[in-house]
């Protein structure tokens, strides 16, 4: 069946790649030994392969948010500014609703919603709401806003609050990751403080300028090269100087391997300037590389990149269902995979888990399983553009 679409393939391929990689991180969350309570980047307990497994998935969220901004620009090229603003605002609110209801449920399977998690869908939703107002600013002002939010927010790292006052909660939402125990039956994890994510989406929106129809390919590739290499240069210079750009400075460890891991152990919650540079820099270089590439491999990733929201919810659902079977095979109760406040507070999954080899095999299986469903939905969505509600899915 032919697909009617004018979408830019390189952008969808990049998005598809990070969507596939994202599944690896989430399979690790549900299956790796002790993953619910242990940090895979903790230098005292991690291994190089475990660290790499976590590090490679760092690319997912920033690229996802950045390209959401780019897609907003390209969508807006066919609309007036008020029309685009209305769409961004309504879609942002819709995503926040999906995060709080649908996404929280498929992550926990807890009908009581005793454990609320604010994750990347929430961050994209709120960033879209903010972008719906910011797009009316002149481009130079908008660029300055994005750069300040991304490059300057680490100046706020020293502001740390605690407790559950209104001011504290607002700060948690803006710039400080926080785990809140409201009561023994209600937990809240504010995972994605939004200040830098708004900046990343704003920069992604402006990045869409390079993909306007009349923009020369060679000129775009030159910008992609300069911006990509520039971001990497900022990362290595600032990380080497070790004085700004990340919440935790690196340090020389007792082995060379651990020292290298320390160097690349950067903060995602919220995403530091260095985190953003080391993830978006290579992503821009990747876009340049695949500008005109088309083969079976790119076609495979293209499918997932064109149905990101569908794939996101489906892959979490499939992984969680598999995890229920996984915990039964492990010899524990399936009830413990209903992720309630009680399960986390009493660390009922502390001894559960499988090896990284199993994690990687399951990851490949999940991606291959979801491919035909994603492809069918991609075709349906592309050939039914008259259905307005599909733009929200």
N, C-alpha and C positions, 0 to 999 in steps of 0.2 A: 504494500500500500504506500502511495506517495504521501509525503509530508509537505503541507503548505506552510512554509515559514521563512521569515527574513532574519531570523536570529543570527547573531555573530557566533560562529562555531568555536573559535578559539576561547572565547569567554566561557561558553558552556562546557568545553573540554576541561578547562582548569577547574571550574566549579565541580564537575563530575569527579575529577581526581581527588579533590579534598573531601567530597562526600564519601567516596569509597574508603579513604584513609580514616575518616571519622568513625566508620563502623569498627575498625580495629580497636580504637580507644574504648568504645562502648562494649565490645566483646570482652576486652580486658577488665573493664569495670565489673562485669557480671560473672566472669569465670576465673580470673587469675587469683591465685592463692592470697587471701588477705587483702584483696584490692579495695574492699569497701572501707577499710580503716587505715591502710598504709599508703604513704606517698611514694610513687615510683621514682621520684627524683631525689629522694633522701639519700645523700651520699654515704651514709652509714649503713644502709640496708640494701641499696639497689645494686644492680649489675649493669655492665655496659649495654647489653641487649635489652634489658628492661627499660633503662633510661632512654635508649634510642626509640623504643616502641612508644614511649610517651612523647618524646621530643618531636618525632615526625608528625604526630597528630596535632602539634601546636599550630600547624599551618591551617587547620580547618576553620576555626572560628574567625580569625582576622580576614582570611580570604573570602569566606562566606559573607561577612558583614560588608567588606569593601566592595565586592561584586554586587551586593544588594543595592548599594548606592549607585554603582555604574548602571545597573538595570533600571533604576529609577530615572536616571538621566535619559537613557535611550527610550524608555516608555514616554517620558515627558516631551521628547522631540516631536511627537505626534499629537501633543495636547497643548492647551494653553497653561500658563502657570497656575491659575486658579483651579483648573481641572486636575492638574498633577498634584497640587496641594491637597485637594479633597481626597484624591485616591490614596496618597501617602498617609494622611491622617486616619482614614477609615481602615486601611489595611494594617496600619500600626496597632490600632485598637483591637482589631481582629486577632492579630498575632499575640498580643498580650493576653487576650481571652483564651486562645488556644494553649498558651504556655501554662496558665493557671489551672485550666480544667483538663484538656485533652492530654497535654504533654506530661503534666504531673501524674495523671492516672496511669498512663502506659509505662512510666518509669517506676511506679510504686505498686500498681494494682490494688491500691488502698482506697476503698470507697469512702472512708472517713476523712481522707485527705489530712491525715495527722502529720505528714511530713511534706511541707511545701518547699519546692526548689525553684528558684528564679535563675534560669539558664539562658542559653544563647538566643532562643526564640523571643524571650522577654526583652533582651537587649536590642535585638533587631526591631522589635515592635516599638519600643520607646524611642529608639533612634529615628525611626521613620516618622513618628509623631513630631519630633523636634525638627527633622528635615523638612516637614511639610510647611513649617514657618520660615526656616532659614533660606529656602530656595528663592525668596523674594529679595534677598540681599544681593548687591553687586558681586560679581564673581571674585574680584580681588579681596573684598571683605570676607566672602565665604571661604576663600583659600586661607586667609589669615586666621580665621576662626578654626578651621580644621587643623592647621599646623599648630596653633597654640594649644588646642585640646590634646593633640597627640604628643607633641614634644614638650609641652609645659606642665602636664598634669603631675609628673613626678616631683615637682616642687611641693606638692600637697602630701607627699608620703609621710611627712612627719606629723601630720594631723591624724591622730588615732583616738577614737572614742570607744566607749563601752556602755553597756546598759541597754535599756529598752525605751528610753525617752523618745519623743517625737523627733527632736533634733538629731539624736543618734541614729535612728532608723533612716532618716533622710540622708545622712552622711553615708550610711552603709549602702544605700541605693546608688549614691553618686560615686563613691571612691574607695570604699573599704569592704572587702569580702568579710562576711560575718555569719557565724552559725548561732542561731538564737534558740534557746530552750524556753518557749513561752510558758509551758507547764509540762508535766510528765507525759501528757498526751498530745502535745502539739510542738513540732519543731519547724523552724524556717531556716533555709539556707539561702542567703543572698550571695549568689555565686558570681554574678556579672555586673559589678558597679559600672554605671553607664557613661561617665564622662569621656573616657578615651574611646569607647565604642561609637559614640556620637561623632567624634572627630574622624574616626576611620571611615564611617559611612559618608561623611561630608567629603572627604578626600576621594572616596570611590565615586561619588556623584560627579565631582569635577573631572575625574579621570575619564568619564564617559565622553568628554569633548574629543578625545583622541579617536573615538570610534564613530564620529559623525560621517555621513556618507561621502562628503566631499573632502575628507581628510586624507592626505597622501599616505600610502602604505609605508613608503621608505621613511618618511618623516616620523610616522608613528613608531616604527621599529627603532629609530634613533633615540626617541624619547624613552621608550621602554628600556633600552640598553643603559642610558644615562641614569634614569631614575632607579633602576634595579641595582646597578653597581654603586650608585650614590648611597642608597639605603644600606647596602652591605658595608660600605666604607664607614658610614656613621656608626654602625654596630661595632665593628672591630676597633675603631679609634676610641670610641667612648668606653667600650668594655675593657680595652687595654689600659686606658687611663684610670678606670675604676673609680670615678668620682661622681658620675651622674648618669641617669637613664634607666636605672633598675632599683628595685626595692632592696635587693641583697647583693652586695659586692661579692666578687669571686675571690678565692684565696688559693694559695699554693697548698696542696694536700700532701699526704705521705707517699703517694705514688703519682706518676705522670698521668695515668689514666684518670684517676680521681680529680686531678687538677684540671684536665680537659673538661670533664663533666661539670666541674664547678664553674668553669668559664661559660659554659652553655646553659647553666641552670638559671633561667631567667623567669621573671614573674609574669604569669598570665592573668592573675586575678587581683587587681585589674591589669590589663596588658600594658607593660612598661613601654617606654620609647624603644628600648633595645629589642624587646619582644616583637614589636611591630616592624622594626627594621629587618630583623633576621627572618621574618616570615613573609612580609610583603615584597621585600627585595627579590628573593629567588622566584616568587610568584610572577613578578613583572618580567623577569628574564625568561621564565617558562612561556609566558604569553608571546614573547617575541619569537621564541624558538618554534612554536607551533602555529604561527600566523597562517601559514599556507599548507600545513601538514594534514593529510587525510589518509587514513588507513584503517584497518580493522581495529587496531588498539584504540585510536582516537574515537572511532565510531562507538566503541564499547563505553568509554567514559562519557561521551556526549549524551548518551541516553540518561544517565543519572543527573547530569548537569542541567537537563531541561525540565526535570521534575523534582527539584530539590526538596520542597516541603512534603510532597507525597513520600519520597524516599526516606526523608528524615523520620517521619512518624512510623512508617512501615518497618524500618530497620530496628528501631527501638522496641517495637511491639514483638517482632520476631525474636530478637535477642533475649528479651525478657521471658517469652514463652519457652525458649530453649533452656534458659537458666532454671526454670521450674523443673524441667526434666533432668537438668544437670545436677541439681541439689538432691533429687531423689536417688539418682544413680550413685551419688557420693555417699548416700546413707543417712542424710539428714531429712528433716520434715519440709515438705513443700511450703508449709505455712510461713516458714522463715524467708521465703522469697517474695512474700507480700510485705513490702518494705514500709512498715509502720514505724511510728516513733519508738515503740517498744523494742523493735528489732535493732534499731541503731543505738538507743540508750543502753541496752543490755549487751550490745556487741555479739548478737547471736550468730553472726556470720564470720567471726574472727578466725575460725579454723577451717572455713570452707574454701575450696578453690582447686584449680587445676594448673598444669604447667603451661609455660608460654607456647610450647609446641601445639598443645590442644587449642590454645587461644587463636593462634594463626590459622590452624585448620578450620576452626569454626568460622573465623572471619571470612575466609575464602568461600566457604559454603553459604554463608548468609548473603554475600554479595551476588554469587551466581544464582541463588534462589530468587532474589528480588529482581534480577535483570529482566526476565520476560514480562513481569507485571509492570515494571517501570516503563518498558518499551511500549507496551499496549497503551498505558496511560499517556505517554508522550505523544503517540500518534493521535489518540482521541483529542487531546488538548490542542494539538497543532491544527487539526482539521475542524475544530468547533470554536473558532475565535468569536463567533457571534454570541456565545454563552458568556455573559459578563462575569458570572460567578467563578469561572475558571481562573480569572486573573487573581483571585484571592487564594487559590490553591496551587 
